[in-house]
Amino acid sequence: MKQKQLTLLLVLLSIIPSFLFAQRVGRRGVNPVNTTSSKKGPVYNFTLEQLQGRWQEIKRSDADKSELPIGDTIYLHFTEANKVETRDGTKTIMRGVAIIDEPGNVLIAAADIYTIGAVSATELLLLDDDGTVHTLTKKEIFWRETLGKNAVTDQVLDTPLDPNLADLAGVDWTVYRRRAKPGAVSNESFLIRYIKSIKDNGDKTATAELTFYSKDKTEVMPCTITVVKNQIEIKSGEHSWLMFVYKVEKDELIFGDHKTLLYYAKPL
């Protein structure tokens, strides 16, 4: 009888480690994956190969699909098979490992963690834990990578146009680039991000919705735009900006002051 009990105990001890090894626990909140069900392991929805290259955030929305202002644009550059560079707005670049984690749609990019919503050849959707949706577009090169390299070919913007508010109306403009002289922008500066819903009143005035931000806050407020001699003045609450207009075309608006700070905007 004792011999049979000893044999049974030895059999159980040999089975238990294999059973425990087969139950691999994933991320918190994710069901364990039984890796013995298939020799190939779990099938992932996305791969790092799909993400290779440069991605820049162009839109941000909440869980209810309401658009949010972007004060810290996300840049992701997947440089090698499992390497990534990340940058938020003007913060320092972080370099680290890129991983697609279980259950197959979790992206770990250096110190950042997202859930991948969708990937195409030109668009990437990433979700934060709070439901914020980041829409990124594929780029051949980030505009900031050209700074200091294309000064010779930059347009000479020293002759402003006579502003015509009708040329600005009917388009929602998003600032995709700024060019500032040293010392022109500080942490206390309020910078324009979006000018939307521009309505020309026909008397050298217009109304619009303005999104602007400083170091620690973003504001969305109604504004008035007025032609003052050969400049436009934008007023929103206690804030105002007096600027020249250098270019107005269907695909680009350039405004500001070439001696201090220039804004480059494109249609949303």
Buried (B, 14 or more C-beta within 10 A) or exposed (E): EEEEEEEEEEEEEEEEEEEEEEEBEBEEEEEEBEBEEEEEEBEBEBEBEBBBEBBBBBBBBEEEEEBBEBBEBBBBBBEEEEBBBBBBEEEEEBEBEBEBBBBBBBBBBBEBBBBBBEBEEEBBBBBBEEEBBBBBEBBEEBBEEEEEEEEEEEEEBEEBBEBBBEBBBEBBBBBBBBBBEEEBBEEEEBBBBBBBBBBBEEEBBBBBBBBBBBEEEBBBEEBBBBBEEEBBBBBBEEBEBBBBBBBBEEEBBBBBBBEEBBBBBBEE
